[in-house]
Structures are given as structure tokens and as C-alpha cells.
Amino acid sequence: MDEHGQNFGNHLLIALPSLRDSFFERSVTLICQHDSDGAMGVMVNRPSDYTVGEVLQQMGIASDDQALQAQVVLAGGPVHPERGFVLHDGGRTWDSSLDVGGGLFLTTSRDVLEAMARGEGPGQALVALGCAGWGIGQLEQELVDDSWLLVPSRADVLFDLPLAQRWQAAAGSIGVDLLNHASHSGHA
């Protein structure tokens, strides 16, 4: 939460073309938590080198669900890249779930993956390794500096669209065409 009491949780943070950070360039990040200590989110449009099947196998979890096994694990961010995060819908909570808002949850416990492997998991889910974090006031300053565009979260961007389309579609949800957006911006 910033000094004006704004909470950016359950919003998509879209990297503007002017953001030249190689890790976050053209990224879309769901802000999962935003409070007086800073912000935390998970990138939702960058594939990792792993599939969910490989992660399940590494964890010793068996699954016959071919579609689940083939699902790409996302590179969620540079913080804790060894740690798994499951972003999902549904009313059921797991051992370690954070209520993101809008019916979305972020779970870091093994039980959600075990349920997914049995076909008893949430209706919609994505698996990511790592997350992104911002210190106190850092995200707010980056927004002022025109590094990011902030838009309300959309389930289709998170779960349905191909990864390559999520950056433009997220911005398009509020009428912004990033492909025609100037690569620099300024303040009058």
C-alpha cells in the first residue's frame, strides 16, 4: 500500500517499452501482495526451461495427466528462483495460500501440486519458479518514473492467452497499444 492508501494487489504490472531491464523487458507481472513493507508479484508471460511434469518428477509426485505434465512452468521472477509458486483460482485454500483478491490465490505448498497431479486441483492454475519483489516505496517510484503500466487483473491474460500475446493484451485491456507506444516518455 502506498502513502495514499492505494493497494496494487490483484493488478497486472506491464513493462512499458521504455523499461530496459533485461529481466523485466516486455513482462507482465501479477501483483500478489502490496503493503507497507513493499510489493511481491509473479511474472505471467515468461517461460522457464521446465515443464510441470519435470517439476512433479523432481518432487516425486506421480501424474498421468499428460496436459498437466506438458504445461510450461513460468519464470516468475529473479527472487527465490528455486521456489515454486502456483497461481490459481477457486475457493479452496491449501496449506500455504495467499488470497490475492478477485478469486485468485498464490500457493507455495506442495499439497496444491499433489492435488493437481491427482486431477483434484484448482480449475485454472499456472506454476512459476521465482517471484519479483519491490522494497518500501520502490514500486510506487517506478510507476512515477514511467517504467510500468498498472491495469486491473484479467483471468484471460493470466490463464488463457498464449504467453507471447499477454504483454500486448494486458495493456490493450485499457486501450493502450504498446507496439505503437513511444519508447521514451517524459514529464511536462
FENGI-V892117 format. One line per field, one symbol per residue. phi: phi as a letter, one per 40 degrees, with the letter a starting at -180 (. if undefined). psi: psi as a letter, one per 30 degrees, with the letter a starting at -180 (. if undefined). Layout:
BEGIN
phi = ???
psi = ???
END
This chain:
BEGIN
phi = .cccgcbcdgbcbbccdccbcccbdfcbbcccaaacchababcbbbcccbbcdccccccgbcaccccccccccccciccfccbcbbcachccbbdbbbcchggbbbbbccccccccccgbcccbabbbbgabbbcdgccdcccccgcbbbbdcbccccbbcddccccccccccbgcbccbcdcaaabc
psi = kafggkkgkhlkjkklffjgkeefkglkkkjfkjaffalklkkggjkaglleeeeeeefgkkkfjeeeefkkkljflfkhffkkkjklalfklaeikkjflggkljkglfeeeeeeefggalekkkklkllklkakfeeeeeeeghflkklkkkeeeefekkeffeeeeeeffggkjffgkkglllk.
END
